[in-house]
Amino acid sequence: MTRFSSEILGVAESPLIRIGTLAEAMPGAIKLCYGESDTPTPEFIARAAYDAARAGHTFYTHTAGYLELREAIARKVLELHGAAYRPSEITCTVGATMGVFIAVRAFVHAGDNAVVVTPAYSTFMNAVTLAGGQPRAVPLTLDAGRYVLDLDRVRRAIDARTRLLVVNSPSNPTGWIISPDEQRALYELAVSHDLVILSDEVYDRLAFDAPVARSFASAADDKAHIVVVNSFSKTYNMTGWRLGWVQGDERAITRMTSAAEFVTSNATSIVQQAGIVALRDGEPWIAELRRTYAARRDQVSTALRAMPGLSAIEPRGAFFAFARVDGLADSAAFALHLLEATSVAVTPGSAFGDGGEGHIRICFASGETVIGEAMARLDAYMRRRAG
């Protein structure tokens, strides 16, 4: 008889996977359930990968990644956030998900706990569970039509076994961006309780009020209490390339790198070379991408405001609308029926933990025509539901 570990048994399949699987098998389905653009990686990055393969970059690299890539990341972090990191304080990973996993494993032991600001992508909660720890959700609250951090509730969630505070800003799924005051307050909590803040900043370049969302690296006086995870996936339309990084103090990064050697070895060498070019030449691409997503945000926000039974706070970052459905108690069932009735796939809010139920997440990273058709179908569905 097969006996699975309690940690593996504690990881449940995400409602997103069920909806996505059904949508993939449905001809003509509009898939707004995934967190990615429907536009391919830009040609200058794809060309860089081709050139790298032709030039012989087809061998193992150091587990932490090419020195040139880590130097390029350090330059970009300094340029954007004014935070100085050495290459030895950066390790490259197979996507940000891998970065989250090794960071959690570095700090959370069996019997420990981690406070996670929610709604949040299920990677954080499940990584803590797989480490033998207990995830403690602290939902965002609403104040004057905006999401805010409930600092008192964060404080109450911390105890002697708390090892991490996990924050994702700009947020998937809400589009919330943490304020400088909230960052400073969390940092002071981390210092006073000797905790580590794990800050997922993969959407930092997709902010609508500034060219970049402020990093926790800018708020901290030291690196010992801050670990930042970032990625090439969202900024450069490189989701399938699987390239991310973790930055922190050298002692922590060294330990994470040693662990990664026995999990994934190094990120793909060809992709690392393409990442160097993306960082070097990508600013014009990012500026245009932000303009495009701002237009899609406005398109979706306008459409949602006109629909009966839906309400959504306009996101300040990322590329998701997180809409509350009036009277909804089972968002997974709602998303399934919506898909069956309209061939539009959205993500159930229950996929994002406490505070997510009763909502649906709509990704607006697709083109204007695709989003327009999806919103028209959703509008018709909501009017039938209201009637």
N, C-alpha and C positions, 0 to 999 in steps of 0.2 A: 504494500500500500504506500503510495506516495505521500510524504508528509512535507507540506510547505511551511516555510518559516512564518511566524506571526507577523513579521514586518511585511512580507509579500502579500499575505492575506489581508493586511490592512489597507492595501492600495486598491481602490475600486476603479472600474472603468469610467472614464469621464463621459458625461452625456454628450459632449461634443463629438466623441468618436462614433457614437451610434448615429447621430444625425449626419455626420460627414460620410460614413459608410453607405448609408441609404441614399444620400444625394449623389454619390459617385456612381451608383447603379441606376440612376434615374436620368434618362436622356433629356437634355434641355434644361436640367435643373440650374438655378442660379445660386451659386454657393457663396453666400456672404457669411458663412460660419467659420471660415479659416482666417487666421491672422496673417494674411499676406496679400500683396498686390497681385493682380492678374497680368501685370506687365513684366516681361522677362528682365533679367539682369542687363544693365546698359552695356552696349557693345564694347566700350573701352575697357571694361573689366573682363568681359568674356575674351577679348583679344589678348589681354595680359595673361590669362590662364593658358591660352593656346601657345603664346610665345614662351611661357615658362616651361611647358611640356617639351617644346622643340629645343629649348636651351638645356634640357637635361635635369630639370628640377623634379625628379621622379623618385627620389630616395627618401629614407627616413631623415627627419630633422631632430634637433634636440626636442625633448618632450615639451618644453616651454615655448617652442617655436623658433623660427629664424631670428637671430639677433636683429637683423634689419627690420623685421616686422615689429618687434617689441620697441625698437627705437622710434619707429614711425608712430606707433600708438602713443608712446610717451610724449612725442612732439605735439600730437593732436590734442591730448589731454591738457597739456600746458597751454596751448593756443586757445582752447575753448574755455577752460576752467581756471587757468592760472595755478594749477596744482602740479608740482614737480614730482615725477616718478622716474626712477632708474629702470633700465630693462630688467634688472634682477627683481624688481617689484611688480612684474607683469608676467603672467603665464597665459599662453594662447590655448584655447579649448575647442572641442568639437561642438560648436554652438554655445550659446549662453546657458542652455539647459545643463550641459555638462559642467559649466562653471558653477552654477547654483548647486549642483549635486556635490561636487568636491568641496565647495565652501561649507556646506551644511555638515558634511562628514568630518571636516576638519575641526569643527567646534562642538557639535552635538553628540553626546554619548548616550548610551542606553539609560533611560530614566530621566534624562534632561528634557527641557522644553524650549520652544522657540515661539515668540510672539510674532504673528503675521498680520499685517494690515490688510484687511479684505474690504470689498471683493477683490480677489486676486486669482491669477492663473494657478491651476491646481499643482503645478510643479513644486511650489514651495512647500505646501502642506505634505505632499507625498514624499518629498525628499527628507523631510523631518521624520516622517513615519518610517521610511526605509532605514534611517539611522537609529531606529529604536527609541526615538524621542516622541514627545507629545506636542503637536502644533496647537497653539492657542490663538484663535481668531479674534481680532479687534476690528469690528466694522467701522468704516468711515461714517460720519453723521452729516446731516444736511443743515446748513445755516444760510438763510437768505438766498436760497436757490443755488448754493454751491456746496460741494463736498469739502469737509474739513476733518482734520484728525482729532479724535477724542483722546487728548493727552491724559486725562484723569483715568480713563479706562485702560490705557496702555500701562500706566503706573500700577493699577490694581492687578493687572495680569502678570506682572513680574514677581518672581519669588526667588528663593535661593538656588533653584535648579534651572533658572532661565539662562540660556547661553547666547541667544541671538534675538535681534529685532529685525524682521524682514520687511522691507518697504520696496514697492515698485512705483516709480514716478518718472515720467508720465505713466499713468496707470492703464493697464489692461485688466478690466474692461471699461473703467469709468471715464478715462480721459483726465482724471484729477492730476494736478501737479502740486507737489508739496511746496509750501511756502518757506522762505528762508527762516522765519521764526520757528516754524514747526521742525525744520531740520536741526536748528540749534538746540531746541528743547529735547529732541530725541538724542542728539549727540551728548548733551549733558547727562541725560538718563543713563546712556551707555557707559560714560565715564564713572558716574557715581556708583553704578552696580557692577562695574567691570564686565560689561557685555560687549558684543560685537554687533554692529549694524551691517546687515547684508543688504546692499542697495542695488536693485535691478534697474539699470538705466538704459535698456535697449532701445527705448523710444526717445532718447534725449534730444535727437536732432529733429524730431517731429513735434515741435511745440509751435503753437499758433500766435503767441504773443511776443516771442523772442526767437532769435536764430538757434538757441540751444537752451534746454532746461538746466537749471543750476544743479551741479553735481554735489553729492554729499562730500566729495573730496574737497570742495571749496568751503564747506562748513566746519570741517574738523581741524583741530589744532595738532593732531597726531594721526598716524596711520594705524596704530595698534587697535583702534576701536572701529575701524571702517574697512569693509571689503566691498568693492564695486565690481559688478558684473556688467559687461556690455557685449555688443554683437554687431556684426556687419549685416545681419539679416534684413532688418527693417529699413536701415538708412540707405542701403545700396541695392535693395531688391535681391538679396543673396540668401534667401531662406533655405534653399536646397543645397547650398554650398557648405553649410555647417562650419562656421568660423566665428568664434567669440573670444573674449578674454576676461581675465580676472586681475584686478590691481589691488594691492594691499601692502602691508609692511613685509620686508624681505623674509623674515622668519616664517610668516604664515604662507607666503607664496612658495617658498622652498618646500614646505611640507605638502602643500597641495600638488605641486609639480611631481613630487616623488610618488604620491598616490595615483596621479593620472597616468604615470608610466605603466601601471599594471591594470588600467581600466581601458584606455583607448590608445595608449602611446601618444603620438603626435597628431595634430591636425594635418590634413592632407597638404603636402608640400606645394603642389601646384596652386591650391586655393590660397595658401599663405602668400605666395608671390602676387596673386591677383589682389589680395588685401592691401599689400604695400601700395600698389597703383591706385586702388580705390581711395585710400587716405590721402595720397599725394595729389590726385587730379579730380577728386569727386565733389568739390565745393559747388561748382556750377550745377551739377546734377542735383545736389541736395536742395539748392535754392529753388529749382524748378519743381522738385518733388513736393516741397512744402507748399508752394503755390497751388499745385494740383490738389493736394489733400485738403487745403483750406476751402477750395471751391466745392469739393465733394462733401465736406462737412456741412457747408451752407446748404447744399442741395438736399442732403438727408435731413438736416434740422428743420428746414422749411416744410418738407414733406411730412415729417412726424408731427409737427405742430398742428397740421390740418386733419389728422386722423383721430377719430373718436376712440376713447379708451386707452390712449397711449400718452405718456409724458416722458420727456428726456431732458436732462441738463446738458447744455451744449458743452462738448468736451474741449478742454484747453490744450490737449496734446494727444498723441497716438492717432489711430485711425478707426476708432470704434465709437458708435453711439450705444449707450446703455439705457434702454427704454423700459420704463415700468408699465406693466399691463394692468389696468384696473381689475381688481377682484381676482387676480391670478394667484393660485396656490401651488400649481404644478407646472413649472415652466418647461420641463422636459416633455410632458404630454402636449403642451401648447405648441412647442416647436415641431413635434412630430406631426401633429394635425395640420399645422401651417404648411409643412413640406408636402404632405399628401394632397392638400387642397390646392396649393398654388405653385408647387415646385420651387419654392424659395426656401433655402436653408439658412437658418440663423442659429446662434448658440443659446441654449437655455441658460438663464442666469444661475441656476443651481450648480453649474459647472465651476462657479467662482466662489463657493463657500458661503459663510455667513454674510448676510446682507445682499446676496445675489438672487435669491429666490424671488419670484414675482417679476423678474426682468427678462429681457432678451438682449443679446449683444448682436449688433449689426456692424459688420466690417464695411467701411466705405472706401477701401483701397482699390476698388474696381473702376472701370471707366464710366463716364457720364451716362451713356446709353444703357449699360447694364444696370446701373443703380436706378435710373429712371424707370425701367421696366419692373425691377424688384419692388420699388416703392409703390408703383401703380397696383401691383398685385396685392401687396400688403394692405394698402388703403382699402381696396375692395373687400378683402377678407375682414378687416376690422369693422367696416360698415355693415357687413352681414352679421358679424358677431354682435354689434351694438343693436341691430334690429331684431 
